[in-house]
Amino acid sequence: MKQLYKELVFKSESNCMDFFNDVTFDISFTRPDGTNMEIPGFWAGGNTFKARYDISIPGKHSYVTISNDKSIDGISGELVIEKEKTDNPLYLHGPVCRKGQDMHLSHSDGTPFYWLSDTWWMALTKRLSFPKDFKTLLMNRTEKGFNVVQIIAGLYPDMTMFDKRGENEAGFPWKEDLSAINPEYFDRADERIEMLVDNGVMPCIVGSWGFYMFFAGKEVLKKHWRYIIARWGAMPVCWCVAGEANMAFYNHSVSYEEHIKQSRKDWNDITVFIKQTDPYGRLITIHPFPATDGYDQIEDGNLLDINMLQTDHGGFASLANQMMKVRKAVERKVLPVINAEVCYEGICGSSYADTQRYVYLSDFLLGAAGHTYGANGIWQVNSEEMPYGASPHGAHWGNTSWKEAMSMDGSKHISLCMKYLTSLEWWNFEYHPEWVEKPCSLTACDGHFAAGIPNKVRDI
């Protein structure tokens, strides 16, 4: 593995009883051009604090530590970053971002970036062994051209907060009284996140599922996010504020309007906190509850870089809803659109390869900036030895193992479609229903799609 960031390590000499909550630790860097950047540090267990620094700018970078612990405050030094040869697109072309008002994503050097993500919600758990099984799945996906993985930082859906299914080899991400983070959990998570990045796959890191606003509360979630940013922000990652952000817990009865209003405010506050804490300005988005766009999950959708959608899991019966949602979101022209959850392949015995081809190609031709595929069996990491079982609402989604799911035909087919379509100037494509005699109405699967560049290329 090539170097992905620079790490600095400091040992406190104080007799503090609660390093996580009582000690603040940051580092101020002066870059080669004279500009300053303050990065968050993190407690690494015991009396150890660390900070991780981006390696994208070669040259001499001086630093000084900032802490309320005198033994690790005011320590100065210098890092020398050398430009390395690499074929990793996340380092060769730079991190992924949105440039200006573009309706597609790009690397920082301007190279267009087409988002093709796989859904690995629970892949930081021990349900997917590391390194063997994690690497097996990753190699399968990189061969198919997937360049993003949507993955959750320990606070998962389809379970309560300290369900054993959410453990990794070091336990849970937090102590069960929520008094402190578990650094060893994140040591194990580091290995997985770094393997993704090292293989040119951008982790889209979901801080938590939406209902953890109820379980953990806003202040714990802010600490959770600060810790995530401090550990992983030096790498070219994407932040997803929450999954199904406006969702109440499965069996909770709430006043819908009151809940949505408060949820939009709370997650807006977390989004602002992330943007204030992240010195690198990484790509930021939010995964929505199906009723609305990601843009509308918070009070100010303009804080985001991507408008994520979730367009249902009903197979062919849900395709009209999927098409209308995607086209409506694209026509809003507020943010690049990604259909981030749709018809997991094999879920409840449906949505196989024919559905996968339809949702992928219609998303592309209707103007989405990318697509997220999901396979039932992978997102929750089913195995023959450890089937996931029931969600808190009592139902379960099927027992297909991740090993079987990774070879389903749908992922193969959309891979072939993606490789062809992205060989063209896809970022300049526009939807042109007038190019076909019978365009799809979008209210049913009743016609054809057309998109392309006038006088240059047409895809029908």
C-alpha positions as MATLAB code, in Angstrom:
seq = 'MKQLYKELVFKSESNCMDFFNDVTFDISFTRPDGTNMEIPGFWAGGNTFKARYDISIPGKHSYVTISNDKSIDGISGELVIEKEKTDNPLYLHGPVCRKGQDMHLSHSDGTPFYWLSDTWWMALTKRLSFPKDFKTLLMNRTEKGFNVVQIIAGLYPDMTMFDKRGENEAGFPWKEDLSAINPEYFDRADERIEMLVDNGVMPCIVGSWGFYMFFAGKEVLKKHWRYIIARWGAMPVCWCVAGEANMAFYNHSVSYEEHIKQSRKDWNDITVFIKQTDPYGRLITIHPFPATDGYDQIEDGNLLDINMLQTDHGGFASLANQMMKVRKAVERKVLPVINAEVCYEGICGSSYADTQRYVYLSDFLLGAAGHTYGANGIWQVNSEEMPYGASPHGAHWGNTSWKEAMSMDGSKHISLCMKYLTSLEWWNFEYHPEWVEKPCSLTACDGHFAAGIPNKVRDI';
ca = [
       0.000    0.000    0.000;
       1.338    3.417   -0.976;
       1.317    6.276    1.495;
      -2.168    7.802    1.602;
      -1.504   10.552    4.183;
       1.086   11.765    6.678;
       0.511   10.840   10.318;
       1.882   12.611   13.383;
       1.829   10.953   16.828;
       2.035   12.671   20.228;
       2.058   11.298   23.787;
       0.447   13.242   26.598;
       2.272   13.407   29.932;
      -0.786   14.546   31.889;
      -2.750   12.470   34.403;
      -6.063   13.069   32.651;
      -8.785   10.542   33.468;
     -10.863   11.197   30.316;
      -8.690   12.068   27.341;
     -11.524   11.756   24.816;
     -13.831   14.310   26.431;
     -11.446   16.586   28.322;
      -8.523   17.129   25.940;
      -8.770   19.190   22.769;
      -6.131   18.626   20.103;
      -5.617   20.260   16.708;
      -2.657   21.160   14.518;
      -2.090   24.363   12.567;
      -0.168   23.847    9.313;
       1.539   26.423    7.138;
       1.679   25.204    3.552;
       4.444   25.930    1.016;
       2.526   28.922   -0.391;
       2.242   30.479    3.074;
      -1.449   29.763    3.624;
      -2.591   28.222    6.902;
      -4.837   25.247    7.607;
      -5.997   23.930   10.972;
      -6.756   20.209   11.052;
      -8.513   18.250   13.816;
      -6.501   15.673   15.710;
      -7.928   12.632   17.464;
      -7.498   10.555   20.579;
      -6.006    7.191   19.596;
      -6.388    5.434   22.974;
      -4.352    5.569   26.172;
      -2.420    8.844   26.293;
      -1.855    8.981   22.515;
      -3.087   11.638   20.109;
      -2.669   11.601   16.337;
      -3.224   13.857   13.372;
      -3.396   12.951    9.694;
      -2.471   15.325    6.911;
      -3.241   15.344    3.196;
      -0.278   14.639    0.879;
      -1.565   16.279   -2.298;
       0.636   19.406   -2.089;
       4.385   18.705   -2.370;
       6.902   20.787   -0.451;
       7.689   21.772    3.131;
       4.774   22.083    5.542;
       5.474   23.484    9.006;
       3.146   22.838   11.913;
       2.420   23.650   15.543;
       0.092   21.741   17.875;
      -2.843   23.389   19.661;
      -4.167   21.741   22.830;
      -5.534   22.502   26.283;
      -3.125   19.798   27.499;
       0.154   21.665   28.057;
       2.245   18.548   27.465;
       1.142   18.348   23.812;
       0.567   22.063   23.133;
       2.889   24.252   21.096;
       4.970   21.423   19.638;
       6.365   22.540   16.284;
       7.883   20.670   13.385;
       7.975   20.223    9.639;
       6.703   17.688    7.131;
       8.258   17.285    3.709;
       5.850   15.935    1.108;
       7.306   14.601   -2.116;
       5.273   14.191   -5.277;
       4.948   10.472   -5.976;
       4.182    8.741   -9.251;
       0.812    7.040   -9.106;
      -1.877    5.595  -11.323;
      -4.496    5.883   -8.565;
      -7.033    8.335  -10.049;
      -7.886    9.742   -6.603;
      -4.273   10.947   -6.310;
      -3.351   11.330   -9.990;
      -6.315   13.627  -10.720;
      -7.105   14.708   -7.168;
     -10.120   14.263   -4.893;
     -13.629   14.301   -6.293;
     -15.542   17.569   -6.089;
     -18.222   19.645   -7.743;
     -16.806   22.480   -9.809;
     -18.905   25.639   -9.972;
     -22.460   24.951  -11.044;
     -21.618   21.772  -12.972;
     -24.282   19.080  -12.939;
     -21.618   16.375  -12.921;
     -18.686   15.623  -10.616;
     -14.994   16.065  -11.387;
     -11.587   15.434   -9.917;
      -9.849   18.556   -8.623;
      -7.801   18.805  -11.847;
     -11.023   19.003  -13.886;
     -11.139   15.391  -15.102;
     -14.838   14.359  -15.182;
     -15.773   11.724  -12.589;
     -18.647    9.345  -13.259;
     -19.951    7.918   -9.974;
     -20.568    4.156  -10.045;
     -21.045    3.017   -6.481;
     -21.702   -0.265   -4.764;
     -23.631   -0.490   -1.493;
     -21.615   -1.965    1.392;
     -23.541   -0.489    4.325;
     -22.209   -2.937    6.942;
     -18.786   -3.767    5.512;
     -16.923   -2.230    8.480;
     -18.300   -5.032   10.661;
     -16.637   -8.394   11.228;
     -19.390   -9.955    9.138;
     -17.039   -9.305    6.195;
     -13.653  -10.628    7.300;
     -10.545   -8.546    6.728;
      -8.416   -8.760    4.719;
      -9.469  -11.909    2.848;
     -13.187  -11.434    2.210;
     -13.050   -7.646    2.051;
     -10.341   -7.847   -0.610;
     -12.215  -10.535   -2.562;
     -15.294   -8.338   -2.825;
     -13.229   -5.239   -3.593;
     -11.315   -6.901   -6.432;
     -14.589   -8.129   -7.932;
     -15.936   -4.573   -7.885;
     -12.844   -2.791   -9.212;
     -12.680   -5.214  -12.144;
     -16.228   -4.153  -13.000;
     -15.372   -0.454  -12.795;
     -17.005    0.513   -9.513;
     -15.227    3.603   -8.174;
     -17.275    4.425   -5.052;
     -18.440    2.367   -2.080;
     -21.218    3.615    0.219;
     -20.262    2.449    3.706;
     -21.451    3.321    7.224;
     -19.168    4.385   10.073;
     -20.534    2.046   12.728;
     -24.077    3.303   13.423;
     -26.132    1.009   11.208;
     -29.711    0.646    9.931;
     -31.883   -2.416   10.456;
     -30.709   -2.796   14.060;
     -30.599   -0.987   17.378;
     -27.443    0.770   18.516;
     -25.583   -2.069   20.241;
     -26.815   -5.034   18.223;
     -24.044   -7.672   18.004;
     -24.397   -7.668   14.218;
     -22.800   -4.205   14.213;
     -19.540   -5.197   15.921;
     -16.171   -5.431   14.284;
     -13.164   -7.320   15.688;
     -12.744   -4.647   18.384;
     -16.389   -4.362   19.388;
     -18.629   -1.324   18.932;
     -17.615    2.203   17.858;
     -18.802    3.676   21.167;
     -18.952    2.604   24.782;
     -22.465    1.462   25.568;
     -23.092    4.463   27.840;
     -21.939    6.752   24.988;
     -19.320    8.279   27.272;
     -16.441    7.758   24.830;
     -15.485    6.532   21.384;
     -13.730    3.173   20.986;
     -10.434    3.918   19.166;
      -9.736    0.223   18.568;
     -12.938   -0.058   16.542;
     -11.672    2.697   14.265;
      -8.196    1.148   14.053;
      -9.873   -1.838   12.393;
     -12.073    0.414   10.279;
      -8.949    2.308    9.124;
      -7.632   -0.838    7.447;
     -10.762   -1.205    5.367;
     -11.152    2.468    4.421;
      -7.478    2.622    3.440;
      -7.767   -0.496    1.275;
     -10.618    1.119   -0.641;
      -8.682    4.343   -1.212;
      -5.475    2.500   -2.110;
      -7.391    0.699   -4.863;
      -8.811    3.905   -6.323;
     -12.270    3.501   -4.790;
     -13.699    6.551   -3.032;
     -15.415    5.707    0.268;
     -18.721    7.539    0.619;
     -18.742    7.477    4.412;
     -22.170    7.615    6.034;
     -21.844    8.908    9.593;
     -24.940    7.121   10.891;
     -28.476    6.172   10.001;
     -31.007    8.925   10.581;
     -32.688    7.477   13.660;
     -29.447    7.750   15.670;
     -30.400   11.379   16.172;
     -32.953    9.875   18.585;
     -30.687    7.158   20.053;
     -27.477    9.168   20.452;
     -28.444   12.828   20.185;
     -26.881   15.728   18.363;
     -23.874   16.286   20.636;
     -22.738   12.652   20.457;
     -23.163   12.706   16.677;
     -21.031   15.846   16.458;
     -18.262   14.064   18.394;
     -18.719   11.050   16.118;
     -18.345   13.207   13.024;
     -15.343   15.116   14.344;
     -13.615   11.806   15.006;
     -14.420   10.476   11.524;
     -13.141   13.657    9.877;
      -9.941   13.619   11.937;
      -9.188    9.994   11.028;
     -10.243    9.881    7.381;
     -10.499   13.452    6.095;
      -6.860   13.513    4.922;
      -7.821   10.941    2.276;
      -9.947   11.665   -0.839;
     -13.282   10.573    0.637;
     -16.895   11.716    0.402;
     -19.053   12.525    3.436;
     -22.678   11.404    3.656;
     -24.246   13.192    6.621;
     -26.770   10.429    7.364;
     -28.649    7.554    5.789;
     -32.427    8.005    5.449;
     -31.858   11.188    7.419;
     -35.485   12.050    8.159;
     -36.409    8.511    9.179;
     -37.812    7.767   12.630;
     -36.913    4.408   14.161;
     -38.841    1.541   12.580;
     -41.491    0.907   15.213;
     -41.712    4.418   16.654;
     -44.938    6.352   16.222;
     -44.213   10.051   15.699;
     -46.051   13.150   14.554;
     -44.876   13.197   10.936;
     -44.833   16.953   10.311;
     -43.261   17.752   13.666;
     -40.656   15.008   13.265;
     -39.676   16.105    9.743;
     -39.354   19.749   10.776;
     -37.092   18.914   13.719;
     -35.111   16.349   11.736;
     -34.381   18.813    8.930;
     -33.107   21.325   11.479;
     -30.992   18.791   13.391;
     -29.329   17.367   10.291;
     -28.796   20.847    8.914;
     -26.878   21.626   12.112;
     -24.760   18.479   11.664;
     -24.079   19.373    8.019;
     -22.868   22.839    9.026;
     -20.696   21.254   11.733;
     -19.103   18.853    9.232;
     -18.318   21.675    6.812;
     -16.819   23.765    9.612;
     -14.727   20.861   10.930;
     -13.422   19.459    7.629;
     -10.438   21.589    6.540;
     -10.284   19.958    3.104;
     -13.852   20.639    1.985;
     -14.508   17.056    0.899;
     -17.565   16.259   -1.182;
     -20.683   16.181    1.017;
     -24.142   14.709    0.535;
     -27.009   13.118    2.473;
     -28.964    9.925    1.777;
     -32.733   10.497    1.885;
     -35.803    8.833    3.237;
     -37.706    7.863    0.050;
     -40.370   10.580    0.270;
     -38.038   13.452   -0.705;
     -34.738   14.290   -2.388;
     -31.546   14.491   -0.370;
     -31.593   18.218   -1.106;
     -34.750   18.517    1.012;
     -33.585   16.413    3.987;
     -32.044   19.525    5.551;
     -33.128   23.156    5.768;
     -30.483   24.428    3.353;
     -29.843   21.953    0.555;
     -27.232   24.276   -0.930;
     -24.827   23.095    1.781;
     -24.560   19.837   -0.181;
     -22.617   18.890   -3.323;
     -24.831   16.005   -4.495;
     -28.594   15.533   -4.510;
     -28.986   11.870   -3.568;
     -32.210   10.004   -4.257;
     -33.772    6.781   -3.025;
     -36.368    5.567   -5.504;
     -37.881    2.422   -3.967;
     -37.304   -1.357   -4.078;
     -40.412   -2.546   -5.882;
     -38.826   -3.982   -9.015;
     -40.653   -3.263  -12.274;
     -43.643   -1.938  -10.329;
     -41.510    0.930   -9.025;
     -39.817    1.956  -12.281;
     -42.269    4.729  -13.137;
     -41.651    6.295   -9.730;
     -37.896    5.919  -10.251;
     -37.934    7.594  -13.670;
     -40.120   10.496  -12.574;
     -38.051   11.146   -9.442;
     -34.771   11.135  -11.344;
     -35.998   13.407  -14.118;
     -37.655   15.822  -11.681;
     -34.465   16.030   -9.611;
     -32.322   16.635  -12.719;
     -34.688   19.351  -13.929;
     -34.404   21.194  -10.593;
     -30.802   21.999  -11.628;
     -29.711   22.546   -8.038;
     -27.065   19.813   -7.659;
     -25.688   16.795   -9.546;
     -28.129   13.903   -9.080;
     -27.205   10.386   -7.936;
     -29.812    7.661   -7.526;
     -28.159    6.300   -4.383;
     -30.561    3.476   -3.531;
     -32.837    1.666   -5.947;
     -34.093   -1.903   -6.367;
     -31.326   -3.917   -4.721;
     -30.691   -6.920   -6.924;
     -32.366  -10.002   -5.462;
     -34.196   -8.196   -2.655;
     -37.201  -10.268   -1.611;
     -36.640  -12.420   -4.700;
     -36.977   -9.600   -7.241;
     -35.127   -6.842   -9.138;
     -32.734   -9.076  -11.044;
     -30.639   -8.238  -14.117;
     -33.458   -6.917  -16.319;
     -34.454   -4.420  -13.632;
     -30.826   -3.457  -13.027;
     -30.273   -2.684  -16.703;
     -33.435   -0.613  -16.867;
     -32.757    1.521  -13.803;
     -29.110    2.041  -14.736;
     -29.710    3.042  -18.355;
     -32.739    5.202  -17.583;
     -30.835    6.991  -14.798;
     -27.977    7.684  -17.202;
     -30.102    8.828  -20.136;
     -32.347   10.980  -17.933;
     -29.328   12.999  -16.818;
     -28.085   11.574  -13.514;
     -24.416   12.208  -12.675;
     -23.925    8.610  -11.625;
     -25.599    5.566  -10.169;
     -25.452    3.421   -7.058;
     -26.005   -0.311   -7.461;
     -26.933   -2.534   -4.561;
     -27.169   -6.294   -4.130;
     -29.190   -7.936   -1.412;
     -26.693  -10.004    0.529;
     -23.856   -7.499    0.162;
     -25.292   -4.403    1.839;
     -25.938   -6.284    5.102;
     -23.134   -8.839    4.503;
     -25.093  -12.064    4.601;
     -23.107  -15.262    4.737;
     -24.085  -18.896    4.950;
     -22.579  -18.979    8.445;
     -24.121  -15.650    9.529;
     -27.381  -14.809    7.732;
     -28.426  -11.328    8.780;
     -31.891  -12.207   10.016;
     -34.728   -9.862   10.855;
     -34.787   -6.094   11.040;
     -36.432   -4.417   14.064;
     -39.744   -4.289   12.177;
     -39.741   -8.109   12.119;
     -39.230   -8.755    8.407;
     -36.002   -9.642    6.652;
     -34.818   -9.023    3.122;
     -33.529  -12.470    2.116;
     -30.650  -14.836    2.854;
     -28.534  -14.632   -0.313;
     -24.871  -14.658    0.749;
     -22.527  -11.851   -0.253;
     -20.374  -14.348   -2.164;
     -23.326  -15.352   -4.305;
     -24.581  -11.777   -4.599;
     -21.299  -10.364   -5.921;
     -21.624  -12.587   -8.998;
     -25.205  -11.674   -9.885;
     -25.689  -10.740  -13.523;
     -26.967   -7.228  -12.807;
     -23.605   -5.887  -11.673;
     -21.942   -7.448  -14.734;
     -24.449   -5.880  -17.094;
     -24.316   -2.356  -15.695;
     -20.525   -2.618  -15.700;
     -20.569   -3.237  -19.450;
     -23.045   -0.393  -19.984;
     -20.953    1.996  -17.886;
     -17.694    1.167  -19.654;
     -19.252    1.907  -23.034;
     -21.127    5.059  -22.042;
     -18.219    6.631  -20.173;
     -16.005    6.152  -23.235;
     -18.083    9.016  -24.680;
     -18.328   12.640  -23.505;
     -21.013   11.630  -21.027;
     -20.700   14.864  -19.018;
     -22.016   16.808  -22.033;
     -24.991   14.499  -22.600;
     -28.520   15.883  -22.409;
     -31.872   14.126  -22.481;
     -33.572   14.415  -25.896;
     -36.940   12.606  -25.981;
     -37.715   14.339  -29.302;
     -35.048   12.173  -30.982;
     -37.261    9.069  -30.863;
     -40.650    8.401  -32.416;
     -42.119    7.020  -29.210;
     -40.396    8.497  -26.146;
     -41.029    6.980  -22.750;
     -43.770    8.862  -20.917;
     -41.930    8.214  -17.608;
     -45.279    7.231  -16.088;
     -44.833    3.684  -17.419;
     -42.232    1.586  -19.241;
     -43.898    2.473  -22.525;
     -41.299    3.912  -24.866;
     -37.689    4.682  -25.638;
     -35.011    6.962  -24.187;
     -32.568    9.160  -26.059;
     -29.709   11.332  -24.906;
     -26.456   12.623  -26.280;
     -24.728   15.616  -27.845;
     -26.440   17.238  -30.857;
     -24.599   16.662  -34.140;
     -22.077   14.461  -32.351;
     -23.498   11.381  -30.633;
     -26.889    9.855  -29.877;
     -27.618    7.010  -27.478;
     -31.060    5.447  -27.775;
];
